Amino acid sequence: MKVIYFDTETTGLNCSDCQIIELAMITEVDGKIIDEYDKFIKVEGLLPQKITEITGITDKMLNDYGVNEKSIAEDLKNRLTPGTLMIAHNCQFDLSFVFSLLERHYPDEVDGIVNNLDWLDTLTVFKDRAEYPHRLINAVKHYGIKEVNFHRAIDDTKALYEVTKALKNERDDLDEYINVFGYNPKYGVEGVILDDLIEYKKQYYNNFMVSPDNILPRK
């Protein structure tokens, strides 16, 4: 089985008018990591100062080390092979940005690429396991995982890999969450809505690990 753990850093929150500036992926095949991928992406204009403050990514870093977006789209197209399980924390956000990037370069193929994959959101799982808050850093602390340089895509992806292992070891029901995304009813579903692929369900906060019969996919 092929699994890709991934994370993005972006110029903002809205995938319709913002772009990915860093994409990281860890590829696992049959339980073994076979590849680590981390690339900066050049964008037009200057980065918002707030993004640099959060991520530590600067315009100089993108200019010196960044690649053009088209090459990232090609990499994604080649790596996102049918049947691959894609895992991210707050997957709806990262999936929306990946979809938008692919749509800009492969408008006639993006639906086929994305719909032939499976998607797992560790944020949805973690909300069924622990009390608020539920950011990746909270999951890392909750499971006693070594902290990383959060808000850098490759470091977040490495933390995500460890969090996913911890979630699986804690209770082996991750398969039930595949293609099921929880969302905060207060805000609704944001980003690219793929309701032919993803089952979006209202998810409220829990103060404890819910029972196996009460997990979000079974509601």
C-alpha positions as CSV (number, residue, x, y, z in Angstrom):
1,M,0.0,0.0,0.0
2,K,1.3,3.5,-0.9
3,V,0.7,6.3,1.6
4,I,1.8,9.9,1.2
5,Y,1.9,12.1,4.3
6,F,1.9,15.8,3.2
7,D,1.7,19.4,4.3
8,T,1.7,22.8,2.7
9,E,2.7,26.3,3.6
10,T,0.8,29.0,1.7
11,T,0.6,32.7,1.1
12,G,-2.8,32.8,2.9
13,L,-5.9,30.8,3.8
14,N,-8.0,31.1,0.6
15,C,-7.0,28.6,-2.0
16,S,-8.8,30.6,-4.7
17,D,-6.4,33.6,-4.5
18,C,-3.4,32.2,-2.5
19,Q,-0.7,29.8,-3.4
20,I,1.5,27.1,-2.0
21,I,5.0,28.3,-1.1
22,E,6.3,25.0,0.4
23,L,5.1,21.5,-0.3
24,A,6.4,18.5,1.7
25,M,5.6,14.8,1.2
26,I,6.8,11.6,2.9
27,T,6.0,8.5,0.8
28,E,5.6,5.2,2.5
29,V,5.1,1.9,0.6
30,D,4.2,-1.3,2.5
31,G,5.2,0.3,5.8
32,K,8.6,1.6,4.6
33,I,9.5,5.2,3.9
34,I,10.9,5.4,0.4
35,D,11.1,9.1,-0.2
36,E,11.1,12.5,1.4
37,Y,10.1,15.5,-0.7
38,D,10.4,19.2,0.2
39,K,10.4,22.1,-2.2
40,F,9.8,25.8,-2.1
41,I,7.7,27.3,-4.9
42,K,8.3,30.7,-6.4
43,V,5.3,33.1,-6.4
44,E,4.7,36.5,-7.9
45,G,5.0,39.5,-5.6
46,L,6.2,39.7,-2.1
47,L,5.1,37.4,0.8
48,P,2.8,38.9,3.4
49,Q,4.8,39.8,6.4
50,K,2.5,37.7,8.6
51,I,3.3,34.6,6.6
52,T,7.1,35.1,7.0
53,E,6.6,35.7,10.7
54,I,4.6,32.4,11.1
55,T,6.7,30.2,8.8
56,G,10.1,31.8,8.7
57,I,10.0,31.5,4.9
58,T,11.3,34.7,3.2
59,D,11.1,36.1,-0.3
60,K,14.9,35.5,-0.6
61,M,14.4,31.8,0.3
62,L,11.8,31.5,-2.4
63,N,13.9,33.4,-5.0
64,D,17.1,31.4,-4.2
65,Y,15.7,27.9,-3.7
66,G,12.1,28.0,-5.1
67,V,11.0,26.2,-8.3
68,N,8.2,27.1,-10.6
69,E,4.7,25.9,-9.9
70,K,4.5,23.9,-13.1
71,S,7.3,21.6,-12.0
72,I,5.4,21.0,-8.7
73,A,2.3,20.2,-10.6
74,E,4.2,17.6,-12.7
75,D,5.7,16.1,-9.5
76,L,2.3,15.8,-8.0
77,K,0.8,14.2,-11.1
78,N,3.5,11.6,-11.2
79,R,3.4,10.8,-7.5
80,L,-0.4,10.8,-6.9
81,T,-1.0,7.4,-8.5
82,P,-4.4,5.8,-8.2
83,G,-5.1,4.1,-4.9
84,T,-2.6,6.2,-2.9
85,L,-3.7,7.2,0.6
86,M,-3.1,10.9,1.2
87,I,-2.8,11.9,4.9
88,A,-2.7,15.4,6.3
89,H,-3.7,17.3,9.5
90,N,-6.7,19.5,8.6
91,C,-6.7,17.7,5.2
92,Q,-9.5,19.8,3.8
93,F,-7.1,22.8,3.8
94,D,-4.2,21.1,2.1
95,L,-6.3,19.1,-0.3
96,S,-8.0,22.4,-1.4
97,F,-4.6,24.0,-2.2
98,V,-3.3,20.8,-4.0
99,F,-6.5,20.6,-6.0
100,S,-6.3,24.3,-7.0
101,L,-2.6,24.0,-8.0
102,L,-3.3,21.0,-10.2
103,E,-6.4,22.7,-11.7
104,R,-4.3,25.6,-12.9
105,H,-2.0,23.3,-14.8
106,Y,-4.1,20.2,-15.6
107,P,-7.7,21.5,-15.7
108,D,-8.9,18.5,-17.7
109,E,-7.2,15.9,-15.5
110,V,-7.4,17.2,-12.0
111,D,-10.7,15.5,-11.1
112,G,-9.4,12.2,-12.3
113,I,-6.2,12.6,-10.3
114,V,-7.8,13.6,-7.1
115,N,-10.8,11.2,-7.2
116,N,-8.6,8.2,-7.7
117,L,-7.0,8.8,-4.3
118,D,-8.1,8.2,-0.8
119,W,-7.8,10.9,1.9
120,L,-7.4,10.7,5.6
121,D,-7.6,13.7,8.0
122,T,-5.8,13.2,11.2
123,L,-7.5,16.3,12.7
124,T,-10.9,14.6,12.4
125,V,-9.5,11.5,14.1
126,F,-7.8,13.5,16.8
127,K,-11.0,15.3,17.6
128,D,-12.5,11.9,18.5
129,R,-9.6,11.1,20.7
130,A,-8.8,14.2,22.9
131,E,-10.1,17.4,24.3
132,Y,-9.7,20.8,22.6
133,P,-7.4,22.2,21.1
134,H,-6.6,19.9,18.2
135,R,-3.8,21.5,16.2
136,L,-0.9,19.3,15.1
137,I,1.3,20.7,17.9
138,N,-1.4,19.6,20.4
139,A,-1.4,16.1,19.0
140,V,2.4,16.0,19.2
141,K,2.3,17.0,22.9
142,H,-0.6,14.7,23.7
143,Y,1.2,11.7,22.4
144,G,4.6,12.6,23.8
145,I,6.2,13.0,20.4
146,K,9.4,15.1,20.0
147,E,8.5,18.6,18.9
148,V,9.6,20.0,15.6
149,N,9.9,23.4,13.9
150,F,6.2,23.8,13.4
151,H,4.9,25.8,10.4
152,R,7.6,24.4,8.1
153,A,6.0,21.9,5.8
154,I,8.7,19.2,6.0
155,D,8.9,19.3,9.8
156,D,5.1,19.3,10.1
157,T,5.0,16.3,7.8
158,K,7.5,14.4,9.9
159,A,5.4,15.2,13.0
160,L,2.3,14.1,11.1
161,Y,3.9,10.8,10.3
162,E,4.6,10.2,14.0
163,V,1.1,11.4,15.1
164,T,-0.5,9.0,12.6
165,K,1.5,6.1,14.0
166,A,0.4,7.1,17.5
167,L,-3.2,7.3,16.5
168,K,-3.0,3.9,15.0
169,N,-1.3,2.4,18.0
170,E,-3.9,3.9,20.3
171,R,-6.8,2.5,18.5
172,D,-6.7,0.7,15.1
173,D,-9.7,2.3,13.4
174,L,-8.2,4.8,11.0
175,D,-9.6,3.0,8.0
176,E,-13.1,4.1,9.0
177,Y,-12.1,7.7,8.7
178,I,-10.9,7.5,5.1
179,N,-12.7,10.0,3.0
180,V,-14.6,11.3,6.0
181,F,-13.8,14.9,7.1
182,G,-15.3,16.5,10.1
183,Y,-16.0,20.2,10.1
184,N,-16.9,22.9,12.6
185,P,-20.6,23.6,12.1
186,K,-20.0,27.3,13.1
187,Y,-17.9,27.8,10.0
188,G,-19.1,25.2,7.5
189,V,-16.8,23.5,4.9
190,E,-14.2,25.9,3.5
191,G,-12.0,25.5,0.4
192,V,-12.7,23.2,-2.5
193,I,-15.7,21.0,-1.7
194,L,-15.4,17.5,-3.2
195,D,-18.7,16.0,-1.9
196,D,-18.6,13.2,-4.6
197,L,-15.4,12.0,-3.0
198,I,-15.4,13.2,0.6
199,E,-18.2,12.7,3.2
200,Y,-18.3,16.0,5.2
201,K,-19.8,15.6,8.7
202,K,-20.5,18.1,11.4
203,Q,-18.0,17.5,14.2
204,Y,-18.3,18.9,17.7
205,Y,-15.6,19.0,20.3
206,N,-15.1,16.1,22.7
207,N,-13.5,16.2,26.1
208,F,-12.5,12.5,26.0
209,M,-11.9,9.7,23.6
210,V,-15.2,8.6,22.2
211,S,-16.3,5.0,22.2
212,P,-15.7,2.9,19.0
213,D,-19.5,3.0,18.3
214,N,-19.6,6.8,18.6
215,I,-16.8,7.8,16.3
216,L,-17.7,10.4,13.6
217,P,-17.8,7.9,10.7
218,R,-20.4,5.9,12.4
219,K,-22.7,8.8,13.3
